[in-house]
Amino acid sequence: MRAIRLVVFAAVFFTAALALANTAASAQDKLKLALGQRGNWDTAIAELGQSAGFFKKHGLELEILWTQGAGESQQAVISGSVDIGLAGTLAAFGAFQKGAPLRIIAAEATGAADFWYVRADSAVKSIKDLDGKTIAYSTNGASTHTLVLAFLKEGGTAGKPIATGGPAQTFTQVMSGQIDVGWSAPPFGLDAARDNRIRIIARAKDVAIGRDQTIRALVTTASVLVTRGDVLRRFMQGYRETIDWMYSSDDALKAYADFAKISFDLAKRVRDEFFPKSLISPDKVSGLDTLMQDGVTFKYLREPLSAAQVSEVVRIPAPLK
């Protein structure tokens, strides 16, 4: 009888240990993300990669919070509400200089596809016509905010920047006459431009910061970097693999079209015409010298960050081997 009890105990113990091992093996590390502008090609990387299994492959489960812009996303990181967030690079540098524990773990956009537009019947033809008129950006500290400041500086005009939130809200405000110049990013607004309801008057690439500089970044905090460094490395590996897939597969275009609720043809146009792969390459923050100059000019920075400070704040994980 004692031998039977021992056999039964051993079987129960083995079953419980096996279940525990299976649970541990199948458990996914969770990361919370705050990303701006749901539906944009560049901000869709995490969503598409999760749906396609690239992050699960690296033992990760993502929870994504969508915001009205990088300013809101950065604040969610600083407050500890999320692990990773989208930030305007200059705003992230500025917050770091003021003592915020932000760290950049990826370049999110080098150059930008955003554009600015007016109603088709507007008398405004270019940024130079903006004296006394309003021009939209998403949220304070977002890359669209930086771009608007650059437009006004280079155009030599006294336009009034106004935070209007996402593309849909901005479009409503432009069409109702509340704002003179709106902002958008593909795919939103392309149909209205095609139908001559709006007229594009400026593009991000019209100013240097919208062409050659890393204008948006993914950020985390110093504490998350220390305590969850391995998780962040695996996240970045899944992020890189997702980008490769997005530029090599019609399946990725179909997934994006479904996510953004647009046609396959428009999805392909968004990728091929507006978002070269180099734009969303995550592994280098480009144009640092110019970013520092613009940071001071646009009052994000008191003075340029030193080389040591840049090394401290830019902490992009190396690819896994």
N, C-alpha and C positions, 0 to 999 in steps of 0.2 A: 504494500500500500504506500509506504514511504517513497519507494522508487517511482511509483506512478505519479505521486504528488510532485516529485522533483522533475519528472519529464514534463508534466503539465506546466509547472512554473517556468521551466526553461523555454517552453514553446510560447508562453504568454510574454515572457521577457523579450524573446527574439522578435516577436511580432510588434511589440511596442517600440523596440529599438529601431526596427526597420521602418515603421511609420514615422518615427521622429526623424530618421535620416532622410526619408523621402520628403518630409515637410521642409527640412532645412535646405535640401537640394533644390526644391521647387520655389522656395521663398524668393521674392524679388525685392531688391532695395528700392525704396520709393524716393523720388525727387519731386519737389514742387517747383513749378516754373511760372513766372509772370511774363507774358509776351504781349506786345502791342499789335493792334490792327489785324484781327482775325480775317483770314482770307488772302493776305499778301503772300506772294511766292516765298520770300525769304523768311518770313515768320512762321511759315507752315512746316519747316524742316522737322521740328520735334514731333508735331502731330502726325505727319506722314510717316516718319520713321517708326513711331510707336505702332501705327496701324499695320505697317509692313513687317514688323517683328525685329527690326534692327536693334532696338534698345532691350527688348526681352532677351535677345541672344546674348547680351552682356549683363543679364541679371538685373535689369532695371524696369521699373514701372513709373511712368510719368503722370503727374497730375498738373494740368495746364490751366492757368487763370488768364483770361484774355482781358486786356486793359485798353484804354483809349490812346495810349502812347507810351513812349519810353520813360517819360517823367514819372508816370504812375508806377511803371514796372520797377524802376530803380528804387523808388520809395518802399515798395513791397519787400525788396531785398534788404534794405537798411533796417526796416522794422522787424525783420526776422520772420515775416509771414511766408516767405518762399525761400528756396535754396538758390535758385538761379533766376536772373531777370534780364530783360532787354534794357539797355541804357544808351543814351547819346554819349559818345566817347568823351566829348568835352565836359559834359555834365558829370560823368564818372570821375574824370581827372579832378574837376573842381571840388566834388564832394570829398575825394581822397585828401586833397590839400587842406580841406577844412577839418579833417580828422575822422571822417567816416571810414569804417573798415572795409571799403570796397576793394575787390580784386577782379581784374579782367581775365576771363578764362578762354575767350574766343573773340576774334573779329567777326561781327555779325554781318556787316555790310561795308565794303570798301568801294566808295562811290555810292550812288543812289539812283533809283528809278522814279522818285517822286516828281510830280509836276504841279504847276500852279495855273489856274484858269479863271476866266470870267464868263459871265453870261454872254451869249452870242450878240446881244444888242448893246453890250457895254462899250463906252467910249475909250476904255483903257486898252491900249495896244501893246504895252510892254511895261516892265517894272519901272522905267523912267517916268511913267505917267501917274505914279502913286502918291504924289504930294497930297496930303490931306485925306487919303483913302485908306481903307482897312485891308490887311492881308492876313490870311489865316495860317496857323500852324497847329499841331495837335495838342501837345501839353508842354508846360514849362520844362525846359531842360532836354526836350526831345531833339532828335536830329533835325526835324522839320523847323524847329525854333532856330537852331543854328543856321540852317539854310536861309531862312527869311532874313536874319540879321546880315548874312553875307550878300543877299540880293540887294538890300537897301543900301549897304555900304558901297558896293560896287556900282550901283545905279545912281548913287548920289541923290536919293530921294528921301522925303520925310513921310513915308508911309507909316501906318500904325499897326504893329503886329497884334493879333488877337488869337488867343487859344480857343479853338472851336471843337476839339475832340477828334473823332474818327472821320473818315471820308464821307460816310452817309450823312452824319449830322452836319458836316461842313457843306455838303451839296445842298441840303435843304436851306441853309442860311444864305448861300449865294443866290439860289434861285428865287428866294423870297425877298431879296434886296437888303438883308441884314449885314452882309459882308460883301465887299467889292471884289476881292480876289480870294478864291478858295484853293485848297491843296488837296491832292489825292495821290494815290499810288496804284499802279496796275494790279488787278484788272478794273478796279472801280473807276468809272468815269470814261473809259474808252468808248463805250457804246454811245454815251451822250456827246462825246466829241465827234464821233462818226456821223451822228444824226444832226450835227450842227446846232445842238442845244447849248453847248459851251464852246469856248475857244481857248486853247492852251497858249499862254503867253510866256511861260518860263519853265525850264526843266532844271533838275538838280545839277546836271552836268554843265550848266551855263556858268557855274562858279567852281573854282578850284576844289573847294572842300567837298563838292558833290561829284568829283571825278576821281581824284587820286588818293584821297585820305580815307582812313577807316572811320566812318562817321557814326556807326553804331557798334556796340559790343555786347557780349553776354557777360554779366557780372555775378559774382557771389560775394560772400564775406570772408574775412581772414579766418574766422573760427570754423566756418564750414570747410574751407580749404584745408585746414589742419586736421579736423576730425573726420572728414569724409573725402579725403584726397583720392583714395582708390575709387570711390563711387564717381567722382567727377572725371577721373581719367577714363573710366568705362563709358560715361556719358559722352565724352568728346569722341571716343572711338565710334560709338553708334551714330553720332552726329556726322562725322566724316563719311562713314559708309552710306548714310542716307543721302548725302549730297551727291556722291558718286552715282547712286541709283537714280536720283532725280534727273540726271543729265544723260542717262544711258538707256532709259526704259520708257516705252509707251505706257506701261502699267503705272508708272509714277505720274505721268500726265493725266491718266484716267482718274487716279486717286485724288490728285489735286483738283481736277475739274469737279469731282463729286463733293470734295470738301468745300471748295469756294462757290459751288452752285453756279458754275459757268459751263459753256460748251467745251468740248475737247479742243476744237480749233482755237478758241480764245486762250485756253490754257497753254497751248503750244506757242501762240503768239507772245504771251506774257513771258514765257521762259526764253524763247529764242530772240526776241527783239529788245527786251528790257532788262533781263537778268543773265548776263554772261556768267559762266561758272566762277570766274575770277572775282566777281562782285561779292559772292558769299563764301569765298575761301576763308576758313576760320583760323589759319595758323600764323598770321602775322598782322600786327597793327602797323599799317603803312602811313607814311607822311607825318611822322612824329614831329619833325622840326616845324612844319607848317601848322600842325595842330596846336603846338605850344604857342606860336605867334597868334593864331586865331583865338585861342583860349584867353590870352591877355586882352586882345582887341575887343572881344565880345564880353569881357568881364566874367568869364567862368573862372579864370585863374588870376591870382595876384601877381604871379611871376611864373615863368616856365618851370616845370618840374625838372629836377636834376636827373642825371643818368641813374643815380642810385635810387631815386624815387620811382622812376619809370620801371626799373628792374623789380622794385617791390610791388608795384601795382599791377603790372602786366605779368600774369602767371599762367600762360597757356600750356596745358599738359601736352607732353610729347606723345605722338602716336604709340599705341601698344604694338609690340612686336609679336 
